[in-house]
Amino acid sequence: MNSIVLTAWLGLLLPLPQSADSVLPSGTIPVGALLSGWSLLTEQEMIAESSTLGHRKVRLLEPLSISGGGEVLIIGLLRSEGIELKPIHPRLVIGPHWATTDPTSNPPLARFVVRVVRLEHVNPEPICELLRIEANKREHRLGPLDRPSRFVPDPRTGSVVISCTSPIRLQHYLKLLSAADCPPVPGTQRPVLRNWKVRYGTASDLALELDRAWKKRGGIPIHVVEHRPSNSLMIRVPKHIWPAVERLLEKLDSAPGS
């Protein structure tokens, strides 16, 4: 990913560094050159608290090579000018940073709008999985100050809790939710018997894990019987529920460490 300094360095007389091998000349240079150098060296995006921050001046006593330990020197020089670099997402070791003169300030992250939608015909957990898949497609290029949407199932009330920073994306997810919350196709509510050949571990262990996970998930009960000679499970479940059970089995019956 190319590093970017997301601010307007208008009127800077000194060309900004173009690569991690650039050398900043001695003398008085704009802070924007240091910020750009740090971004190039670390390959992390940088956002300044104002468009004028980069115009502040800093004095270099000797030429500064961005590579070869330049990151520490740049941070020291910025701090000497009262400028702190703070990660926009504190939990991420590597990610976009916020350049600020106020160490107590926080980056202006987009705010979540929360909607709680009660479902009438389907269970919330598989619907949340579908919404997450859709969000991964639509939100793979979010700006550094935006935040990915969240979808939390509430089996106790049969609801989905949606947290989204964009009204447009929120309306899209609500439409998908409304379209998915429809009665099962006639005939699909009848119980069917499905067989699951255990790939890793034993049928007895998987049966216990499936029982615990399904009860925690909530919803329509399923009946599981282990068949030890074939190391498989016989599962009796309403037909329209089977896809959710199958997805859960795919997650539970996976290679260790995967």
N, C-alpha and C positions, 0 to 999 in steps of 0.2 A: 504494500500500500504506500503510495506517495505521501510524504509528509506535507502538510499544508498549514500556512499561517493564515487563519481566517480573520483578517482585519485589513483595513485600507492603509497601506504605507505610502500615502500621497506626499509628494514633495521630498522624498528621501534622495539625497545626492549620491549616497554610496550604494552601488548595486548590491542586492541581496545575495547571500551565498547560494550557489547553484548545486553544490554537491558536498558530501561529507569530507572531501579533500580540500575544500576552500580554506583560504587563510584571510582573516580579518586584519586590516592594516592597523598600525599604531596610530594614536591620535584620538580625536573626538569622533565618535561614530554614533549613529542612532540606535536606540534599544531594539528597534525592529530587526536590525541585523543579527543581534544576539538571539532573539526569539526565533528567527528563521533558521539560524545555525543550530540551535537546540533541536528544533523540529526535524531538520534534515538528519542530524546525527542519531536521534532516537527513533526516527520514523514514526513519530506520534503527532497527531494534530494539535494545533495550538489555537486557542481563542482568547483574545484580549478583552478586558472589561470595557475598553473604549477604543475608538478609531485613532485617538491621539496618543495612546500609550507608546506606540512605536516611534514617535517623534522625539521622545525624551533622549537626552544625550548621556553618553557614558564615555569615560576616557580610558583608552588602552595605552599602557606604558610601552608595550612592545607588541609586535604582530602576534595574533592568536590563531593557532591551527585548530580547526574545529575537531579534527580527529585526534586520537592519541591523548585521551583524558580531557578533551575540551569540554565535555558535558559538565564536569565538576566545576571547572573554571567559569563557565557561562552562568551556572546557577549562583556561584559566589558573586560574580559581577552584578547580576540582576538584584540579588539581595542587598548589595551595597547601595543600590539605587532605590531600595524599598519595594522591590517587586518580587512577589512570591509566585511560584508555580504550584498549582494545586490540581490533583487529578479530579476530573469532572465526575467520574464514578469511582469513589474511594475503594470499593471492593476489588477493582481491577488493578493489577500491578502495572500493566501496560495499557495505555489508552489515551484519549484526548485530555488535554490539560487546560487550565484556566489561569491566565496571567492577570494578576490583580495587585493593586497597591494597598488593599485592605485585607489583612490576613484573617479577619473574622467574617468576610463575605463568602457567600456560596454561589456557585455557578447558577445562572437562571434556567434551571431545568424546566422542561415543559411539565405542566400540571396534569394529573390524572383526573378524568371525569369517570365516575363510577355509576354503573347501572346494574341493578339486580333484576333478573328476569326469571320468573317462575315458569317451569315447563309443565305442560299438560299431558303429553303423550310419550315422551322419551326420557331416558335417564340422563342426568347432567354430565356424567364423566365422559362417555363417548362423544357427546356433543362438544365438550371442551377440547378433546383431542382433535376433532375436525377443525375447530376454530383456530387452534394453535398452528395446524398445518397451513391454513389460509393466511394467518398472520406472518408466518415465516416467508411466504411468497411475497407478500405486500410490503414487509417491513425490513427486508434484508439490506436496505441502503438508507437507514435512518440517519439524520444529522446527529452530530455529537451531543446536542442539547435535547434531542428527542429521546423518548423512552419506549421500549417495546410494550405492546399491549399484554395484559394478563387476563387469564380465564381460569376461574376457580370454581369447581363444582361444589355444591352444597347438597349432599344426598339427603340430609335430614328434612329439608324443605323442598327438595326437588327443584332447586334453582341453580342458575349460573350467574356468577358475579363477574362482570366485565369491567376492567379498568383500562382506559384508553386516553391518550393525549390529543387525539385528532377527532373533531366532530365528524369529519367525512368518513374516516375509517370506522368510527363507532357505528355510524348509520349502516355501513356495509355489513359489519358483523351482526348487527341487530336484524337485518333483513335475512341473512343466512340462518340465523337462529330461528326466526319465525318460519322460514321455509322448511327447516328440518323438524320442527315441533309439530308433526302431523301424526294422525292415528296410524298404527301398523296396517299394512295392506291386508285385507280380509284373508284369513287362512294362515297368516304367518304367526299368529299367537298360539297355534297348537304346539304341543311339546314335540321335540324331535330328540333322537339319540345320536350323539356324536362321539367318535373315537379319537383320542389324542395319543399318538405314539410318543412316549417320553424320549427326548433326545439326550438329555444330560441328567444324571442322578437317577433316583428311583421313583416309581409311581407313587409310593406311599408318601415320600417327602413332598413331591409336587402336589399331591392331593391336599396335604395340610396347608401348603403355601397358598394354593388356589382358594381354599375355603376361607382362610384368614383374610386374604386380599379382597375377595368378593364381599364378605361380610362388612369389611371396612368401607368398601365402595358403596354398599347399600343397594337397594333395588329388589327386583324379583329374585327369590331364592332359586338356586340351582342344586341339582342332585348329582354327586360325584361318587363313582365306585371305581376303585383301583382293581386292575387285573394283573397280578404279579407275574404269572407265567409269560405274558407278552410285554411286561413293563409298560402298560398303557392305562389310560383312564377312559371310562365310559361316562359320558356327561349327558344328563337329561335336562333340557333347557328349552324354553319357548324359542321358536325358530328366529324371531326377529331380534332376540337377545344374543344369539350365538356369535355374531361378529364381534360384539364387545368382549365376550368370554375368550374368543380366539385371540384377540389382540392382547388380552391380559396373559394368556398362556405363552404367547410369543415373547413377552417381556420376562416372565418367570422362568421359562424353560430355555435359558440361553447359556452360552458357554461361560464358565467362571472368569470373572475379570473383564467381561465384554461390556 
